[in-house]
Each structure stands twice: as C-alpha cells, then as structure tokens.
Amino acid sequence: MKTTGDTSTIIVFLVYLIAVLAIGIWAYKKNTDMGDFAIGGRRLGTFVTTLSAKATDSSQWVFFGLPGAFYISGMNNVWLIIGLTLGFYLSWKFIAGKLRTYSAETKDWHEGGATESVTLPGFFANRFRHDSLRWVTAIFIIIFYVIYLGSAFIATGVIFSQIFGTSVTTGTIVGAIVVMVYSSLGGYLASSYTDVVQGFIMFFSLLILSVVAIVKVGGVGGFIGAITEQNSDLGSPFAGVELIDGSWTTTSSVSFIAIISSLAWAVGYFGSPHILARFMGMRKAESAKNGARLGVFLSITLLGFAGVIGFAAIALFGPNLGNPEDAYMNLVSELMPSWMAGIFLAGVLSAVMSTADSQLVVASTTLTEDFYRAFINRKAPDKVLIWLSRIAVGFCTLVGIIVALRGGTILDLVGYAWAGFGASFGPVLLAALYSKKSTWFGALLSIIAGGSTVIIYRQLDTIGLYELVPGFAAGLIALWIGNRFGPRAKPEVVEHFESVFAK
C-alpha cells in the first residue's frame, strides 16, 4: 500500500503517539490514590465523560469489523447500529446517574466506611456486603477482557505494519507497548483525556473519509448506483445478502433470530466495566441527562459513518477486496494523500487505544483492588496499590498480546467479550440499582450463570443466536432463583439502599 514507509505519514503518526504519551505523563502526577487511578477521583464533567465513554465503546471494530460487515452483507447490519444506539442511550438514562450516586455512597464495610467503591467488583461486594461477589466478578472481568484486548492488539498490528512496513506480529507488540505505557502512567485520567483527543480524531476521520468516498464515485446518486449495480438488495435491512464466490447473492430474508441478535447488543452496555467506570467517575450524577443526548448523537454518527465506509468499499473495489475488515485502510490508501494518511490511520489507532487503555486500567485495578487488597493486604497503602496496578497493566498487556497472536476476526472477538460482560453483570447491576430486596446469593448465581452460559453456548450454538441473548436470560433467571429461594437480603443492606435513594 502506498502509505507504507512514507515519511510524511510516519511523522504525522509519531506526533500523535507523542501526544498521547505526553497526556499519560501529565496524568501520572495527578494520581495520588486508587480512586484517582481507577476512576479519576470522580471529577470529570459531562462532555469529557460522554466522549470518553463513546470513544471507549467505539473500539477497533468500528473501523474494521463494522465496515467489513456492511461490505459483506449490506444494510441488514443496520439492526446492529440500532441496538447499540439504543443501548448507549438506555445506559445513560437508567444506569449512569444511579451508579454514580450509589457507588460513591457504598463504602467497604470491612473498614467502617473508609473506602469508596472504585471498581465494579468492589461495588457489587459492598452493595450486597458479601466478598464472594468481589472475586467472582473479578474472575469474569479478567476472562472477557483478555479476549477484548486480543481484538485490540490485532488491530494495532495491522496499523503499524501498514505505516512502518513491519510484520503484523511486530506491529502488534509495539502498539500494545505504547498503550501499556501511557495507561500504566496515568490510569483513568490518562485514559479519559486521551479518549477526548481520540474521539475527535475518530469522528472527523470517519466523516471526511465517508464524504470523500461519496464524491469520488459521483456523489450520492453515483454512490447508490454503484452499490445497486452489485446487488439491489444490499440497501435493504430485511434482505439476507452474502458475498459468495466473488459476487453478492441474496440468499434469504433477514431472519427474526438475526434481528434479535443484533438488537441484543444493546444490553451489553449494562455490564461493560470500562463503560460503567466512566459513569462512576462523573463529577455529578446530573451529568447523565446531557450525556444521554450527546451519546445518542455520537453513536448514530460514528456507527453510521462506519456503515457508509463499508458501502464505499463496495462502490470503489467491487468484490475484489481481499479482507473485508481492511475496507477503511484500503480507502485511506486509495483516496488520501500520504501526508493526510497518517492522520486517518491515527484515527484507527485512536479507536484501538481508546478502548484498550480503558480495559487495561479496569483489568489492572481489578487485579490490585479486588484480589490483592481485598484478600491479601487490606491495609496496603495507596502508593503500593498504584504501583501494583501499573505492574498489572503490563501483565494484562502480555496476555492480550498472546491472544492477539493466536488470530481471529476483530468483530467476532469483540462480540464474544461484549456478550460476556452484558450477561455476567447486566442483570446484577440493574438489580443492584433498582431492587432493594435483591440478595448477594441471587447476584452470585446470576454472574456465574450469565457468564458461563455465554462461554458454553458459544461452543454449542447451531441456530445463529447471539450468545448474549441466552446468557442475559440465564442471568435473569438465576437472579430470580437466588432471590426467591436463597437467604433474604440483609436488613442493613435494605436500609442503606433506602437511605441513598431517599436523598
């Protein structure tokens, strides 16, 4: 590709990398305790929180997986965009404000209320006052983050190999190290503020490339005509189109199962720790109202542009694109001058980093806060915990690299992890925020049932139903069984719930 080894592209790209590392060094000085490292001391405003949450959510799959899906099968992927937009809105509407309030008011009961809940496992354990929830939640977080990080590092390998002419393996390792360095230095603050920079780059790179591609093929009319020429059903959300043997073939109508599977991505937001950490780190609960509005706009535009790019690849390359997930990269190479290519490729790396950094911070603080401090050294000073978290970032990076080098498609790995988070923690979080009578036993059964169902169902599925659907259902059923037949909610837990939301 023409961007490989180009001097101007490399310079622009290196400037971007230096900028994010500088933010990491700046944020390093702001971290004085675990609350700072894990959730930024709860001092970020609405705009930063919302843009960070959306950038974190809009990971590498928005540049690779989603355009690739539109390239392969067209408009029937719009159901996925609808599901994700709906889920992002509902999470801001019904979870963000309540979680911000409750997590700040829910202290570690072992220490007489001296320590706030700064991680999802810590919140569950403190909310229900049972330590089993801490380690079970932490285990499932680590399992699914390993998968998610693998998808992120696959993308870094592709980007670095294109820009610097390295092998994908070398690019994977180098890109992962860059993310590891600034995440370990600055924690949540570095992650959030780099997400703002990365969010702008992502938005405008997707927007500009979409517009340039449409102009290239003769405007909107030419764009639609070029796609219709390949197969008129590519523009239908109800047509089952597949790229088979070098041509797009309509095989059937979109099944009810496929639509439900796409819409089900919505509930993944209810359990994704890297999104929930943004809600916990807001300056005030009232930020949720404006965050919901801004979030919907960002979701529709970012995901919509990704779909346009998939269609643009159809219009410009026909069925000749070797790897559908390279649609964005090939359009940049084809349409952009070399000096601008660095900016647009930085847009891809922005998507990767904005998710990987958040995942590394959440995973590392989970290892430190919810394993080391909770079960090994409860009196560990914050300075020691922060440094242990930085070491844990390195460990999680290493495991993520190993997963990435094993291979797999980006969208498939993201979907697997997303299902795991939503099914494991979504039902429990909703119960924790809205049901004062929910019990620790019901929560424990729900996490185990939801997460395990996703893992098992993925190996057995024969009908094409997204594993998040049976996983979330299993979590809800297990929650009801545990609440109904297990130990009753502790009186002090009920009283605390009532006192928090009576304010």
C-alpha positions as CSV (number, residue, x, y, z in Angstrom):
1,M,0.0,0.0,0.0
2,K,1.2,3.5,-0.7
3,T,1.2,4.6,2.9
4,T,3.8,2.0,4.0
5,G,7.1,3.7,4.9
6,D,6.0,7.1,3.6
7,T,8.0,9.8,5.6
8,S,5.2,12.3,5.9
9,T,2.7,9.6,7.1
10,I,5.3,8.4,9.7
11,I,5.9,11.9,11.0
12,V,2.2,12.7,11.5
13,F,1.7,9.4,13.1
14,L,4.6,9.8,15.5
15,V,3.4,13.2,16.6
16,Y,0.1,11.6,17.5
17,L,1.8,8.9,19.6
18,I,4.0,11.5,21.4
19,A,0.8,13.5,22.2
20,V,-0.9,10.6,23.9
21,L,2.2,9.7,25.8
22,A,2.5,13.3,27.0
23,I,-1.0,13.1,28.4
24,G,0.0,9.9,30.2
25,I,3.0,11.7,31.8
26,W,0.8,14.7,32.8
27,A,-1.8,12.4,34.4
28,Y,0.9,10.5,36.2
29,K,1.3,13.4,38.6
30,K,-2.4,13.5,39.3
31,N,-2.7,10.0,40.7
32,T,-2.3,10.1,44.5
33,D,-4.6,7.2,45.5
34,M,-6.6,4.3,44.0
35,G,-9.6,6.5,43.5
36,D,-7.6,8.7,41.2
37,F,-6.0,5.8,39.3
38,A,-9.3,3.8,38.9
39,I,-12.0,6.5,38.3
40,G,-10.1,9.8,38.2
41,G,-11.2,10.9,41.6
42,R,-14.8,11.4,40.3
43,R,-14.0,14.8,38.9
44,L,-14.7,14.6,35.1
45,G,-17.5,16.6,33.6
46,T,-20.3,15.7,31.2
47,F,-18.5,16.3,27.9
48,V,-15.3,14.5,28.8
49,T,-17.2,11.6,30.3
50,T,-19.6,11.2,27.4
51,L,-16.9,11.5,24.7
52,S,-14.6,9.2,26.6
53,A,-17.4,6.6,27.1
54,K,-18.3,6.7,23.4
55,A,-14.7,6.6,22.2
56,T,-14.1,3.6,24.6
57,D,-17.2,1.9,23.3
58,S,-16.3,2.6,19.6
59,S,-13.3,0.5,19.5
60,Q,-11.3,-1.0,16.6
61,W,-14.5,-2.8,15.4
62,V,-16.0,0.5,14.2
63,F,-13.1,0.9,11.8
64,F,-12.5,-2.8,11.0
65,G,-15.4,-5.1,12.0
66,L,-18.5,-2.9,11.2
67,P,-17.3,-1.6,7.7
68,G,-16.4,-5.2,7.0
69,A,-19.8,-6.4,7.9
70,F,-21.5,-3.8,5.7
71,Y,-19.1,-4.7,2.9
72,I,-20.1,-8.4,3.1
73,S,-23.9,-8.1,3.6
74,G,-25.0,-4.5,3.3
75,M,-27.9,-2.7,5.1
76,N,-29.1,-5.7,7.2
77,N,-26.3,-4.6,9.6
78,V,-28.3,-1.5,10.5
79,W,-30.0,-3.5,13.2
80,L,-26.7,-3.7,15.0
81,I,-26.4,0.1,14.9
82,I,-30.0,0.5,16.2
83,G,-29.3,-1.9,19.0
84,L,-26.0,-0.2,20.0
85,T,-27.5,3.3,19.9
86,L,-30.5,2.2,21.9
87,G,-28.3,0.5,24.5
88,F,-26.0,3.5,24.9
89,Y,-29.0,5.8,25.4
90,L,-30.6,3.5,27.9
91,S,-27.4,3.0,29.9
92,W,-27.1,6.8,30.3
93,K,-30.8,7.1,31.1
94,F,-31.2,4.4,33.7
95,I,-27.8,3.5,34.9
96,A,-25.3,6.4,34.8
97,G,-26.7,8.7,37.4
98,K,-27.8,6.0,39.8
99,L,-24.4,4.2,39.6
100,R,-22.6,7.5,40.2
101,T,-24.6,8.2,43.3
102,Y,-24.7,4.6,44.7
103,S,-21.0,3.8,44.1
104,A,-19.9,7.0,45.9
105,E,-22.2,6.2,48.9
106,T,-21.3,2.5,49.0
107,K,-18.2,2.0,51.2
108,D,-16.1,-1.0,52.1
109,W,-18.0,-2.2,55.2
110,H,-14.9,-4.1,56.4
111,E,-13.2,-0.7,57.2
112,G,-16.2,1.1,58.7
113,G,-16.9,3.0,55.5
114,A,-13.4,4.4,54.9
115,T,-13.0,3.3,51.3
116,E,-15.4,4.1,48.3
117,S,-16.3,1.6,45.7
118,V,-14.0,2.3,42.7
119,T,-14.3,-0.9,40.7
120,L,-17.3,-2.9,39.6
121,P,-16.4,-6.0,41.8
122,G,-15.9,-3.7,44.7
123,F,-19.3,-2.1,44.2
124,F,-21.1,-5.4,44.0
125,A,-19.3,-6.7,47.1
126,N,-20.0,-3.5,49.1
127,R,-23.6,-3.1,47.8
128,F,-24.6,-6.7,48.9
129,R,-22.0,-6.9,51.6
130,H,-20.6,-10.2,50.6
131,D,-17.0,-10.8,49.5
132,S,-17.8,-13.8,47.2
133,L,-19.2,-11.2,44.7
134,R,-15.9,-9.5,44.5
135,W,-13.7,-12.4,43.4
136,V,-16.4,-14.0,41.1
137,T,-16.9,-10.6,39.3
138,A,-13.2,-10.1,39.1
139,I,-12.6,-13.5,37.5
140,F,-15.2,-13.0,34.7
141,I,-13.8,-9.5,34.1
142,I,-10.3,-10.8,33.5
143,I,-11.6,-13.7,31.3
144,F,-13.5,-11.5,28.9
145,Y,-11.0,-8.6,29.0
146,V,-8.3,-10.9,27.8
147,I,-10.5,-11.6,24.7
148,Y,-11.3,-8.0,24.2
149,L,-7.7,-6.9,24.4
150,G,-6.7,-9.6,21.9
151,S,-9.0,-7.9,19.3
152,A,-7.5,-4.5,20.1
153,F,-3.9,-5.7,19.6
154,I,-4.8,-7.4,16.4
155,A,-5.8,-4.0,15.0
156,T,-2.6,-2.3,16.3
157,G,-0.6,-5.0,14.4
158,V,-2.4,-4.2,11.1
159,I,-1.9,-0.4,11.6
160,F,1.8,-0.5,12.5
161,S,2.5,-3.0,9.7
162,Q,0.9,-0.6,7.1
163,I,2.7,2.5,8.3
164,F,6.1,1.2,9.2
165,G,6.3,-1.8,6.9
166,T,6.8,-4.2,9.8
167,S,5.2,-7.6,10.2
168,V,1.8,-7.7,11.8
169,T,3.3,-9.6,14.7
170,T,5.9,-6.8,15.4
171,G,3.2,-4.2,15.0
172,T,1.0,-6.0,17.5
173,I,3.8,-6.0,20.1
174,V,4.9,-2.4,19.5
175,G,1.3,-1.0,19.5
176,A,0.4,-2.9,22.7
177,I,3.5,-1.5,24.4
178,V,2.5,2.1,23.5
179,V,-0.9,1.6,25.0
180,M,0.6,-0.1,28.1
181,V,3.0,2.8,28.8
182,Y,0.5,5.7,28.9
183,S,-2.2,3.6,30.6
184,S,0.2,2.5,33.4
185,L,1.4,6.0,33.9
186,G,-1.8,7.9,34.0
187,G,-4.5,5.4,34.8
188,Y,-8.1,6.6,34.4
189,L,-7.3,10.3,33.8
190,A,-4.8,9.5,31.0
191,S,-7.4,7.1,29.5
192,S,-10.2,9.6,29.7
193,Y,-8.3,12.7,28.4
194,T,-6.7,10.8,25.6
195,D,-10.1,9.4,24.7
196,V,-11.3,13.0,24.1
197,V,-8.5,13.6,21.7
198,Q,-9.0,10.2,20.1
199,G,-12.8,10.7,19.9
200,F,-12.4,13.9,17.8
201,I,-9.9,12.2,15.5
202,M,-12.2,9.2,15.1
203,F,-15.3,11.3,14.4
204,F,-13.6,13.6,11.8
205,S,-11.6,10.8,10.1
206,L,-14.8,8.7,9.6
207,L,-16.8,11.8,8.5
208,I,-14.2,13.1,6.0
209,L,-13.4,9.7,4.5
210,S,-17.1,9.0,4.0
211,V,-17.6,12.3,2.2
212,V,-14.5,11.9,0.0
213,A,-15.5,8.4,-1.0
214,I,-19.1,9.5,-1.9
215,V,-17.7,12.4,-4.0
216,K,-15.2,10.0,-5.7
217,V,-17.9,7.8,-7.1
218,G,-20.0,10.7,-8.4
219,G,-22.0,12.0,-5.4
220,V,-24.9,10.4,-3.6
221,G,-26.5,9.3,-6.9
222,G,-23.4,7.6,-8.2
223,F,-22.7,6.1,-4.7
224,I,-26.2,4.5,-4.6
225,G,-26.0,3.4,-8.2
226,A,-22.6,1.7,-7.8
227,I,-23.9,-0.3,-4.9
228,T,-27.2,-1.2,-6.6
229,E,-25.3,-2.4,-9.6
230,Q,-23.7,-5.1,-7.5
231,N,-27.0,-6.2,-5.9
232,S,-30.1,-4.0,-5.3
233,D,-30.8,-5.9,-2.0
234,L,-27.6,-4.5,-0.4
235,G,-29.6,-1.4,0.6
236,S,-32.4,-3.4,2.2
237,P,-32.4,-4.0,6.0
238,F,-34.6,-7.1,5.5
239,A,-32.6,-8.9,2.7
240,G,-30.1,-11.6,3.6
241,V,-27.2,-10.8,1.2
242,E,-23.9,-12.6,1.3
243,L,-20.7,-12.3,-0.6
244,I,-20.3,-15.7,-2.2
245,D,-17.6,-16.6,-4.8
246,G,-16.9,-13.1,-5.9
247,S,-20.5,-11.7,-6.1
248,W,-23.2,-10.5,-3.7
249,T,-26.1,-13.0,-3.6
250,T,-29.5,-12.7,-2.0
251,T,-29.9,-15.9,-0.1
252,S,-33.0,-15.2,2.0
253,S,-34.7,-12.6,4.1
254,V,-33.2,-11.5,7.3
255,S,-34.4,-13.9,10.0
256,F,-36.1,-12.9,13.2
257,I,-33.2,-14.6,15.1
258,A,-30.7,-12.4,13.2
259,I,-32.6,-9.2,14.1
260,I,-32.9,-10.1,17.7
261,S,-29.2,-11.0,17.9
262,S,-28.3,-7.6,16.5
263,L,-30.7,-5.6,18.8
264,A,-29.4,-7.6,21.8
265,W,-26.1,-5.8,21.6
266,A,-27.9,-3.1,23.5
267,V,-27.8,-4.9,26.8
268,G,-24.1,-5.3,26.6
269,Y,-23.8,-1.7,27.9
270,F,-25.4,-2.7,31.2
271,G,-22.5,-4.8,32.2
272,S,-19.4,-3.5,30.4
273,P,-16.9,-2.4,33.2
274,H,-15.0,0.1,31.0
275,I,-18.3,2.0,30.3
276,L,-19.5,1.7,33.9
277,A,-16.2,3.1,35.1
278,R,-17.0,6.3,33.2
279,F,-20.3,6.6,35.0
280,M,-18.7,6.0,38.4
281,G,-16.1,8.7,37.6
282,M,-18.5,11.5,36.7
283,R,-18.3,14.7,38.7
284,K,-22.0,14.6,39.5
285,A,-25.0,12.3,38.8
286,E,-26.9,15.1,37.0
287,S,-24.4,14.8,34.1
288,A,-26.3,11.7,33.0
289,K,-29.1,13.8,31.4
290,N,-27.0,15.7,28.9
291,G,-24.7,12.7,28.5
292,A,-27.6,10.7,27.1
293,R,-28.3,13.3,24.4
294,L,-24.7,13.7,23.3
295,G,-24.2,10.0,23.4
296,V,-27.0,9.3,21.0
297,F,-25.7,11.8,18.5
298,L,-22.2,10.3,18.7
299,S,-23.5,6.8,18.4
300,I,-25.6,7.5,15.3
301,T,-22.9,9.4,13.5
302,L,-19.9,7.2,14.3
303,L,-21.6,4.0,13.6
304,G,-23.4,5.4,10.5
305,F,-20.1,6.6,9.0
306,A,-18.7,3.1,9.5
307,G,-21.6,1.7,7.5
308,V,-21.0,4.3,4.7
309,I,-17.4,3.3,4.6
310,G,-18.3,-0.4,4.1
311,F,-20.6,0.6,1.3
312,A,-17.9,2.9,-0.2
313,A,-15.6,-0.1,-0.4
314,I,-18.3,-2.0,-2.4
315,A,-18.7,1.0,-4.8
316,L,-14.9,1.5,-5.3
317,F,-13.5,-2.0,-5.1
318,G,-16.4,-4.2,-6.0
319,P,-16.0,-7.8,-4.7
320,N,-12.2,-7.6,-5.1
321,L,-11.3,-6.6,-1.5
322,G,-9.1,-9.4,-0.1
323,N,-10.1,-8.9,3.6
324,P,-13.4,-7.1,4.2
325,E,-12.1,-5.8,7.6
326,D,-9.5,-3.8,5.6
327,A,-12.1,-1.6,4.0
328,Y,-11.2,1.5,5.9
329,M,-7.5,1.0,5.5
330,N,-7.8,0.5,1.7
331,L,-10.0,3.6,1.3
332,V,-7.4,5.7,3.1
333,S,-4.7,4.3,0.9
334,E,-6.7,4.9,-2.2
335,L,-8.3,8.3,-1.5
336,M,-6.0,10.3,0.8
337,P,-2.7,12.0,0.1
338,S,0.2,10.5,2.0
339,W,0.6,13.4,4.4
340,M,-3.1,13.0,5.5
341,A,-2.9,9.2,5.6
342,G,-1.1,9.4,8.9
343,I,-4.0,11.4,10.5
344,F,-6.6,8.9,9.2
345,L,-4.6,5.9,10.3
346,A,-4.2,7.7,13.7
347,G,-8.0,7.7,13.7
348,V,-7.9,3.9,13.6
349,L,-5.3,3.7,16.3
350,S,-7.4,6.1,18.3
351,A,-10.3,3.7,18.3
352,V,-8.0,0.9,19.4
353,M,-6.3,2.8,22.1
354,S,-9.4,4.5,23.5
355,T,-10.8,1.0,24.3
356,A,-7.6,-0.9,25.1
357,D,-6.4,1.8,27.6
358,S,-9.7,1.7,29.5
359,Q,-9.7,-2.1,29.5
360,L,-6.2,-2.2,30.8
361,V,-7.0,0.2,33.6
362,V,-10.1,-1.7,34.6
363,A,-8.4,-5.1,34.5
364,S,-5.3,-3.9,36.4
365,T,-7.3,-2.2,39.1
366,T,-9.5,-5.3,39.4
367,L,-6.4,-7.4,40.0
368,T,-5.0,-5.0,42.5
369,E,-8.1,-3.7,44.3
370,D,-10.2,-6.8,44.2
371,F,-7.6,-9.5,44.6
372,Y,-4.6,-8.1,46.3
373,R,-6.1,-5.5,48.7
374,A,-9.3,-7.4,49.3
375,F,-7.8,-10.8,50.1
376,I,-4.1,-10.4,50.7
377,N,-3.3,-7.0,52.3
378,R,-6.3,-4.9,53.2
379,K,-4.1,-2.2,54.8
380,A,-1.8,-1.8,51.7
381,P,-1.1,2.0,51.2
382,D,-2.3,3.7,48.1
383,K,1.2,4.2,46.7
384,V,1.8,0.5,46.7
385,L,-1.6,-0.2,45.2
386,I,-1.0,2.2,42.3
387,W,2.4,0.7,41.5
388,L,0.9,-2.8,41.7
389,S,-1.8,-1.6,39.3
390,R,0.9,-0.4,36.9
391,I,2.6,-3.8,37.0
392,A,-0.8,-5.4,36.4
393,V,-1.2,-3.3,33.3
394,G,2.0,-4.9,32.0
395,F,0.7,-8.4,32.8
396,C,-2.7,-7.8,31.1
397,T,-0.9,-6.4,28.1
398,L,1.2,-9.5,27.8
399,V,-1.8,-11.8,28.0
400,G,-3.7,-9.7,25.4
401,I,-0.7,-10.0,23.0
402,I,-0.7,-13.7,23.3
403,V,-4.5,-13.8,22.5
404,A,-3.9,-11.5,19.5
405,L,-1.2,-13.6,18.1
406,R,-3.5,-16.6,18.1
407,G,-5.6,-14.9,15.4
408,G,-9.3,-14.4,14.9
409,T,-11.6,-11.7,13.4
410,I,-11.9,-8.4,15.3
411,L,-15.7,-8.3,15.3
412,D,-16.0,-11.9,16.4
413,L,-13.7,-11.4,19.4
414,V,-15.4,-8.1,20.4
415,G,-18.8,-9.7,20.2
416,Y,-17.7,-12.6,22.4
417,A,-16.4,-10.3,25.1
418,W,-19.3,-7.9,24.8
419,A,-21.7,-10.8,25.4
420,G,-19.7,-12.0,28.3
421,F,-19.9,-8.6,30.1
422,G,-23.5,-8.0,29.4
423,A,-24.7,-11.4,30.5
424,S,-22.4,-11.6,33.5
425,F,-23.0,-8.2,35.1
426,G,-26.0,-6.6,33.4
427,P,-28.8,-8.3,35.3
428,V,-27.0,-7.9,38.6
429,L,-26.3,-4.2,38.0
430,L,-29.9,-3.5,37.2
431,A,-31.0,-5.4,40.4
432,A,-28.4,-3.6,42.5
433,L,-29.7,-0.2,41.4
434,Y,-33.4,-0.8,41.3
435,S,-34.2,-3.6,43.7
436,K,-33.6,-3.2,47.4
437,K,-34.6,-6.8,48.1
438,S,-32.1,-8.4,45.7
439,T,-29.7,-10.6,47.6
440,W,-26.0,-11.4,47.4
441,F,-26.9,-15.1,46.6
442,G,-29.1,-14.1,43.7
443,A,-26.3,-11.8,42.4
444,L,-23.7,-14.5,42.8
445,L,-25.8,-17.1,40.9
446,S,-26.6,-14.5,38.2
447,I,-23.0,-13.7,37.5
448,I,-21.9,-17.3,37.3
449,A,-24.9,-18.4,35.2
450,G,-24.7,-15.5,32.8
451,G,-21.0,-15.7,32.1
452,S,-20.9,-19.4,32.0
453,T,-23.8,-19.6,29.6
454,V,-22.0,-17.3,27.1
455,I,-18.9,-19.5,27.2
456,I,-20.8,-22.8,26.9
457,Y,-23.4,-21.6,24.3
458,R,-20.7,-20.2,22.0
459,Q,-19.4,-23.8,21.7
460,L,-22.8,-25.3,21.1
461,D,-24.8,-22.8,19.0
462,T,-26.4,-24.2,15.9
463,I,-29.1,-21.6,15.1
464,G,-27.0,-18.4,14.9
465,L,-28.5,-16.7,18.0
466,Y,-26.0,-14.2,19.6
467,E,-24.7,-15.7,22.8
468,L,-25.7,-12.6,24.7
469,V,-29.4,-13.4,24.4
470,P,-29.3,-16.8,26.2
471,G,-26.6,-15.5,28.6
472,F,-28.6,-12.5,29.7
473,A,-31.7,-14.6,30.1
474,A,-29.8,-17.2,32.2
475,G,-28.5,-14.3,34.4
476,L,-32.1,-13.0,34.9
477,I,-33.4,-16.5,35.7
478,A,-30.6,-17.3,38.1
479,L,-31.1,-13.9,39.8
480,W,-34.7,-14.7,40.4
481,I,-34.0,-18.2,41.7
482,G,-31.3,-16.9,44.1
483,N,-33.5,-14.1,45.4
484,R,-36.5,-16.3,45.8
485,F,-35.0,-19.4,47.4
486,G,-31.8,-18.2,48.9
487,P,-31.0,-16.1,52.0
488,R,-33.0,-12.9,52.4
489,A,-31.5,-9.5,51.9
490,K,-29.7,-8.3,55.0
491,P,-31.6,-5.6,56.8
492,E,-28.7,-3.2,56.9
493,V,-28.3,-3.6,53.1
494,V,-32.0,-2.7,52.5
495,E,-31.7,0.3,54.9
496,H,-28.7,1.6,53.1
497,F,-30.4,1.3,49.7
498,E,-33.4,3.3,51.0
499,S,-31.2,5.9,52.6
500,V,-29.2,6.5,49.4
501,F,-32.1,7.0,47.1
502,A,-34.3,8.9,49.6
503,K,-31.8,11.8,49.4
